[in-house]
Every structure is written in structure tokens, then in C-alpha cells.
């Protein structure tokens, strides 16, 4: 089971997952499936960047053979949040639900387990960003895809990005796009461009390059939060050219490397906010955000507003209900 449920009274959305796909398992893996040499532990890679004769070439795995000596791999997620073949039906409020249709990929950013997003080379960062663009463009060409969410969790795990598609525009993107649209119609000025102008050279500016500004937001939602914005107005990350990608790679590597050294390698989540290619009338000024103190599985929430729970409330109620009845019987002396 995997479905999208809406809160009884608010617009809050939650993807309810299924223990059968592995999210409920507490058993730790002793071997990292993402490391070089362990390619057989993951599904076949649908896209691979491979060094060949001094340049990078694109290739892919087959069912019977896994490519070695790769630089970046794109694989179907081993624990997907969404499904291309959900079985749930649409239900009406107050128990609203709909099928969680979508695609979930993982972009393995490096073959080395010891490298992180804060330590990999600037060149590798550039390759990663191009692969993200490639996968997003491909996914937006699929039916049933309204939004593509991209994020990475920097923890004690192998460096990789998650790319998750959603069948509707998620709440956070909807809110940002609506604010942009309203303000632009009233003032003819992008509200996010206005923020960039205000923060440039100000006390919250962290880094400034030819094309990007990094700053701490005025009202952060998490500790040490910071944003990376293009200085000129751009609505889609997919429209970023190679020169700007190279500059972004340098900025990313510099600020994330500094973040690790300054704040003792605390875990962080890096998320992309970008306009949907399927909703051209609802646009925003694309940017990356970095947040800390995000629980496992809910990094998706930072970039979309959707929560994720790997265990359904029915399973929780069944398990906790049995234990609570036993506890009650003990307390009243009938056990």
C-alpha cells in the first residue's frame, strides 16, 4: 500500500508507505549497496556516467551485467515513496486519499563511501547537477507527473540525491508560486528577486558569486538554515546553462565544505525548489535550501510540504491497541 492522504480539516498531505517495501525494517545493512563493487545489491542503473578515454559518457546497466568504474549512477529507489502501479482508489473527505502514483530514483553521487557532498570535487558537483537536470527533464515527459522533487540527506550514509515525482503540485511549491503570482501581478516585481536584492551585501549574506547568492533567511525554520539563489530571475532549474552550473558547483562545494567545518558535520538536508514544467502559469524563482534537524523520511517535506510515514496509522493502532489493552488489564487487576 502506498497512497496520499489529506488531513481531516487542513490541506496537510501525507504519503502513507508500506512496511513490505522495507521502510519498516530496523535491521541495519552491514554492506553499503551504493559503494563501488556492490552494484549487484541495487536495481540496474538506468543512467550511468562513466569515464572513457578522458571524457564522460552515458550508459546503463543490463539485468545481467552491472557497469564498473562508474562516476555517477541513477537507480530506481530501493525503498520508493511512490509507485508506478498503486492499487488504492480515490476516497472522499474526511478520509480523503488518492493513489501515490510516481517515480522515485536515487542519484548515487560518488562511488566512494568516504566522500560526501561537502568533500567531493567541484567537477563532480557539476556532473551531479547535469545528471539532476537530465533526470528531471526525462521525468517531466512522463504522464501523471506534475512535480519533480529533488533532495539529498547528508548523514552517515552514502552521498546521493533522491528524485521523487508527485501527481499534483505539492503544498509548499503551490504556496510559493501563488505568492509569486499575486505579488508579481500587483507590483510587476518578483518577490524573490526583491529578497535577493535586499540580502545582497547585507548582514545575512554568506557568499556571493557571479551568478549566485547564499544567505541565511530572515525567518529560518531550522537551525543554521541557508538558501542558494540565482541572482537573476530564473523560474526553472532546467533552464540553467553550463556556465552557470559550473559557478553553482563551485558555490555548492564551498558553502557545504565550510558548513561541515564550521558546525562539526551536523546532518543537513539539501532541497531544490523549482517551478513545475507542467504548471507554466504557476512559477517561482528556483533555489536550493539547506536545513538541519530533519527526521529520516521527512526530508521530502522540506521541499514539498508532504509528510511521509512508513507505517500506516491502521498498523500503529493495531499494534499499540493490543499493548494498551494488556496494560489496562494489568492496571485494573484482570490480567
C-alpha positions as CSV (number, residue, x, y, z in Angstrom):
1,X,0.0,0.0,0.0
2,X,1.2,3.5,-0.9
3,X,-1.2,6.4,-1.0
4,X,-1.6,10.1,-0.4
5,X,-3.9,11.1,2.5
6,X,-5.2,14.5,3.4
7,X,-5.7,15.7,7.0
8,X,-9.3,15.8,8.3
9,X,-9.5,19.6,8.5
10,X,-6.5,21.1,6.8
11,X,-4.7,20.8,3.4
12,X,-1.9,18.9,5.0
13,X,-0.9,15.9,2.9
14,X,0.9,12.7,3.9
15,X,2.2,9.8,1.9
16,X,1.5,6.6,3.8
17,X,4.0,3.9,2.9
18,X,4.2,0.2,3.3
19,X,6.5,-1.9,5.6
20,X,6.6,-4.6,2.8
21,X,8.9,-2.4,0.7
22,X,11.4,-2.2,3.5
23,X,10.7,1.1,5.3
24,X,9.6,-0.7,8.5
25,X,12.7,-2.7,8.8
26,X,15.1,-1.7,11.6
27,X,17.8,-4.1,10.5
28,X,21.0,-2.2,9.6
29,X,22.8,-3.2,6.4
30,X,26.4,-4.3,7.0
31,X,27.5,-3.6,3.4
32,X,26.7,-0.3,1.7
33,X,24.8,-1.2,-1.5
34,X,25.8,2.1,-3.1
35,X,29.6,1.7,-3.0
36,X,31.7,0.7,-6.0
37,X,31.8,-3.1,-6.2
38,X,28.4,-3.6,-4.7
39,X,26.4,-2.7,-7.8
40,X,24.7,-6.1,-7.7
41,X,22.9,-5.1,-4.5
42,X,20.8,-2.4,-6.2
43,X,18.4,-2.4,-9.2
44,X,20.1,-2.0,-12.6
45,X,21.2,1.6,-13.1
46,X,19.1,3.4,-15.8
47,X,21.7,6.0,-16.3
48,X,25.5,5.9,-15.7
49,X,28.2,8.5,-16.1
50,X,31.4,6.6,-17.0
51,X,34.9,7.8,-17.6
52,X,36.1,6.7,-21.0
53,X,39.2,7.9,-22.8
54,X,39.4,11.1,-20.8
55,X,35.7,12.1,-21.1
56,X,32.4,11.2,-19.5
57,X,30.0,9.0,-21.5
58,X,26.4,7.9,-20.7
59,X,25.5,4.3,-20.5
60,X,23.3,1.9,-18.4
61,X,23.2,-1.5,-16.7
62,X,21.5,-4.5,-18.0
63,X,19.7,-7.1,-15.9
64,X,22.6,-9.5,-16.2
65,X,25.5,-7.1,-16.1
66,X,26.5,-4.2,-13.9
67,X,28.8,-1.5,-15.2
68,X,32.0,-1.0,-13.1
69,X,34.3,2.0,-12.7
70,X,31.4,4.5,-12.8
71,X,31.3,8.1,-11.7
72,X,27.6,8.6,-11.1
73,X,24.7,6.0,-11.1
74,X,20.9,6.7,-11.4
75,X,18.9,3.8,-10.0
76,X,15.3,3.1,-9.1
77,X,14.9,3.6,-5.3
78,X,15.3,0.5,-3.2
79,X,12.6,2.0,-0.9
80,X,10.3,4.1,-3.0
81,X,7.9,6.7,-1.5
82,X,5.6,6.4,-4.6
83,X,4.6,3.7,-7.0
84,X,4.1,3.4,-10.8
85,X,1.4,0.8,-10.1
86,X,-0.5,1.9,-6.9
87,X,-3.7,-0.1,-6.1
88,X,-5.5,2.4,-3.9
89,X,-8.6,4.2,-5.1
90,X,-9.8,7.8,-4.6
91,X,-11.7,8.3,-1.3
92,X,-13.7,11.4,-0.3
93,X,-13.3,13.6,2.8
94,X,-13.0,13.4,5.7
95,X,-11.0,10.2,4.8
96,X,-9.6,11.6,1.6
97,X,-7.0,9.6,-0.2
98,X,-5.6,9.1,-3.7
99,X,-3.1,6.8,-5.3
100,X,0.5,7.9,-4.7
101,X,1.5,7.5,-8.4
102,X,5.0,8.4,-9.2
103,X,8.7,7.6,-9.8
104,X,11.4,7.5,-7.3
105,X,15.1,7.5,-8.3
106,X,18.4,7.7,-6.4
107,X,21.4,9.5,-7.9
108,X,24.5,8.0,-6.4
109,X,26.8,11.0,-6.3
110,X,30.1,9.1,-5.9
111,X,31.5,5.6,-5.9
112,X,33.4,6.3,-2.7
113,X,31.6,5.9,0.7
114,X,34.0,8.3,2.4
115,X,33.2,11.2,0.1
116,X,30.3,13.5,0.9
117,X,28.5,16.4,-0.7
118,X,30.9,18.5,1.4
119,X,34.1,16.9,0.1
120,X,33.6,15.8,-3.5
121,X,35.3,17.8,-6.2
122,X,33.8,20.8,-7.9
123,X,33.9,18.9,-11.2
124,X,31.9,16.1,-9.7
125,X,29.4,18.6,-8.4
126,X,29.0,19.9,-11.9
127,X,28.4,16.4,-13.2
128,X,25.8,15.7,-10.5
129,X,23.9,18.9,-11.3
130,X,23.8,17.9,-15.0
131,X,22.5,14.5,-14.1
132,X,19.8,16.0,-11.9
133,X,18.7,18.2,-14.9
134,X,18.8,15.1,-17.2
135,X,16.6,13.0,-14.9
136,X,14.1,15.9,-14.2
137,X,13.7,16.6,-17.9
138,X,13.1,12.9,-18.6
139,X,10.5,12.6,-15.8
140,X,8.6,15.7,-16.8
141,X,8.0,13.9,-20.1
142,X,6.1,11.2,-18.3
143,X,2.3,11.0,-17.9
144,X,1.0,11.6,-14.4
145,X,4.0,13.6,-13.3
146,X,3.1,17.1,-12.1
147,X,6.1,17.9,-9.9
148,X,9.6,16.5,-9.5
149,X,11.1,16.9,-6.1
150,X,14.9,16.7,-5.6
151,X,16.7,16.5,-2.3
152,X,19.8,15.0,-0.6
153,X,20.3,13.9,3.1
154,X,23.8,14.5,4.3
155,X,24.1,11.9,7.1
156,X,26.3,8.9,7.8
157,X,25.1,7.3,4.6
158,X,26.4,7.2,1.0
159,X,26.2,10.6,-0.8
160,X,23.2,10.5,-3.1
161,X,20.2,12.5,-4.2
162,X,16.5,11.4,-4.2
163,X,14.3,12.3,-7.1
164,X,10.6,11.8,-6.4
165,X,7.7,12.7,-8.7
166,X,4.3,13.7,-7.5
167,X,0.9,13.6,-9.2
168,X,-0.1,17.1,-8.0
169,X,1.7,20.4,-7.2
170,X,2.8,20.0,-3.6
171,X,1.7,22.5,-0.9
172,X,5.0,24.4,-0.4
173,X,5.5,24.9,-4.2
174,X,1.9,25.8,-4.6
175,X,2.2,28.4,-1.8
176,X,5.4,29.9,-3.1
177,X,4.1,30.0,-6.7
178,X,0.8,31.6,-5.5
179,X,2.7,34.3,-3.6
180,X,4.9,35.0,-6.6
181,X,1.9,35.2,-8.9
182,X,-0.1,37.6,-6.6
183,X,2.9,39.9,-5.9
184,X,4.0,40.0,-9.5
185,X,0.5,41.0,-10.7
186,X,0.3,43.7,-8.1
187,X,3.9,45.1,-8.4
188,X,5.4,43.7,-11.6
189,X,8.3,42.6,-9.4
190,X,9.2,39.0,-8.5
191,X,9.1,38.9,-4.7
192,X,12.1,36.5,-4.6
193,X,14.1,38.9,-6.7
194,X,13.3,41.6,-4.2
195,X,14.6,39.3,-1.4
196,X,17.8,38.7,-3.4
197,X,18.2,42.5,-3.8
198,X,17.7,43.1,0.0
199,X,20.0,40.3,1.1
200,X,22.9,41.2,-1.3
201,X,25.6,42.8,0.7
202,X,23.6,42.6,3.9
203,X,24.3,41.0,7.3
204,X,22.8,37.6,6.3
205,X,24.8,37.2,3.1
206,X,27.1,34.2,3.3
207,X,28.7,34.1,-0.2
208,X,28.3,36.0,-3.4
209,X,29.5,34.8,-6.9
210,X,28.9,36.0,-10.4
211,X,25.6,34.1,-10.7
212,X,24.5,33.2,-7.2
213,X,24.0,34.5,-3.7
214,X,24.0,32.3,-0.5
215,X,22.3,33.8,2.6
216,X,20.6,32.9,5.8
217,X,16.9,33.7,5.6
218,X,15.3,36.3,7.7
219,X,12.9,33.9,9.5
220,X,14.6,30.4,9.4
221,X,12.6,27.3,10.1
222,X,15.6,25.2,11.1
223,X,18.9,25.8,12.8
224,X,21.7,27.2,10.6
225,X,19.4,27.2,7.6
226,X,20.6,28.9,4.4
227,X,19.4,29.4,0.8
228,X,21.2,29.4,-2.5
229,X,19.5,31.7,-5.1
230,X,20.4,32.6,-8.7
231,X,20.9,36.4,-8.7
232,X,19.0,36.9,-11.9
233,X,15.3,35.8,-12.3
234,X,15.0,32.2,-13.3
235,X,11.9,30.1,-12.9
236,X,13.3,26.7,-13.7
237,X,16.4,24.8,-12.7
238,X,16.2,23.0,-16.1
239,X,17.0,26.3,-17.9
240,X,20.4,26.7,-16.2
241,X,23.2,26.7,-18.7
242,X,26.6,25.1,-18.3
243,X,28.5,28.3,-17.3
244,X,26.0,28.9,-14.5
245,X,26.1,25.2,-13.5
246,X,29.9,25.5,-13.2
247,X,29.5,28.5,-11.0
248,X,26.8,26.8,-8.9
249,X,29.1,23.8,-8.5
250,X,31.8,25.9,-7.0
251,X,29.4,27.7,-4.7
252,X,27.9,24.4,-3.5
253,X,31.2,22.9,-2.8
254,X,32.5,26.0,-1.0
255,X,29.5,26.6,1.3
256,X,28.8,22.9,2.1
257,X,32.5,22.3,2.8
258,X,32.5,25.4,5.1
259,X,29.3,24.3,6.7
260,X,30.8,20.9,7.7
261,X,33.9,22.5,9.2
262,X,32.0,25.3,11.0
263,X,29.2,23.2,12.5
264,X,31.1,19.9,13.2
265,X,29.5,17.9,10.3
266,X,25.9,18.0,11.7
267,X,23.4,16.3,9.3
268,X,21.7,18.5,6.8
269,X,19.1,18.2,4.0
270,X,19.6,20.0,0.7
271,X,16.4,20.5,-1.3
272,X,15.6,22.1,-4.6
273,X,12.6,24.4,-5.1
274,X,11.8,24.8,-8.8
275,X,8.8,25.6,-10.9
276,X,6.8,22.7,-12.4
277,X,7.3,22.2,-16.1
278,X,3.7,21.0,-16.2
279,X,2.3,24.1,-14.5
280,X,3.6,27.0,-16.5
281,X,1.1,29.5,-15.1
282,X,2.4,28.9,-11.5
283,X,6.0,29.7,-11.3
284,X,8.6,30.7,-8.7
285,X,12.2,31.8,-8.5
286,X,14.1,28.5,-8.3
287,X,16.6,27.9,-5.5
288,X,18.2,25.4,-3.2
289,X,17.7,25.3,0.6
290,X,19.7,23.7,3.3
291,X,18.0,22.6,6.6
292,X,19.1,20.7,9.7
293,X,17.3,18.5,12.2
294,X,15.1,16.8,9.7
295,X,13.9,13.3,10.6
296,X,14.6,10.4,8.3
297,X,12.0,10.1,5.6
298,X,10.7,13.6,6.1
299,X,13.3,15.4,4.0
300,X,10.7,15.2,1.3
301,X,8.6,17.6,3.4
302,X,11.1,20.4,3.3
303,X,10.8,20.8,-0.4
304,X,7.2,19.8,-0.9
305,X,5.1,20.1,2.3
306,X,4.2,16.4,2.1
307,X,4.9,14.2,5.1
308,X,5.9,10.6,4.8
309,X,5.1,7.8,7.2
310,X,6.4,4.3,6.5
311,X,3.9,2.6,8.8
312,X,0.1,3.2,8.3
313,X,-2.0,4.5,11.2
314,X,-4.0,1.3,11.0
315,X,-0.9,-0.7,11.7
316,X,0.1,1.6,14.6
317,X,-3.5,1.4,16.0
318,X,-3.4,-2.4,15.8
319,X,-0.1,-2.8,17.5
320,X,-0.5,-0.1,20.1
321,X,-4.1,-1.1,20.8
322,X,-3.2,-4.6,21.7
323,X,-0.4,-3.4,24.0
324,X,-2.7,-0.8,25.6
325,X,-5.4,-3.3,26.3
326,X,-2.9,-5.6,28.0
327,X,-1.5,-2.7,30.0
328,X,-5.1,-1.6,31.0
329,X,-6.0,-5.1,32.1
330,X,-2.8,-5.2,34.3
331,X,-3.6,-1.9,35.9
332,X,-7.2,-2.9,36.8
333,X,-6.1,-6.3,38.0
334,X,-7.8,-8.5,35.5
335,X,-4.7,-9.7,33.7
